Amino acid sequence: MKLRARPEQRADLDISPLIDMVFILLIFFMVSTTFVKDMKLDIERPGAATAQAASSKALRVNIDAGSNIYIDGNPVRPWMVQSRVREFLESSGGGSVLVITDRRVPADRLIEVVDQCRLAGATDVGVATEKEAG
């Protein structure tokens, strides 16, 4: 009895579709991720026991230790806060504003900024603490 040698079978696995899917997923997650840009101000935020993480879609208004006001990284005079916030709310369709302030800012300046944000039409105005602003 003669035994024939079977031809050796190679198991090739084409991973090109797998690599394509990985790159498609990578691009999807890069495009769908939102990035929050906080200003590089040296702010010592106040603390609160009931602090929660803030929304990343809220307009961020910063007040530094010298009571200078910044909206989206641009310095703003106190009388311009209302118009700038209104412009942002109209263009974005959102109603949330997060005021990030230093603990040494006088209360009257903070109240003035919060009041101007509300007059501009913001429905949700919050003051960030250490945990909320990130």
Secondary structure, DSSP 4 states (H G I P E B T S, - for coil): -PPPPPPPPP-----HHHHHHHHHHHHHHHHH----------------TT--PPPTTSEEEEE-TT--EEETTEEE-GGGHHHHHHHHHHHH---EEEEEE-TTS-HHHHHHHHHHHHHTT-SEEEE--HHHH-
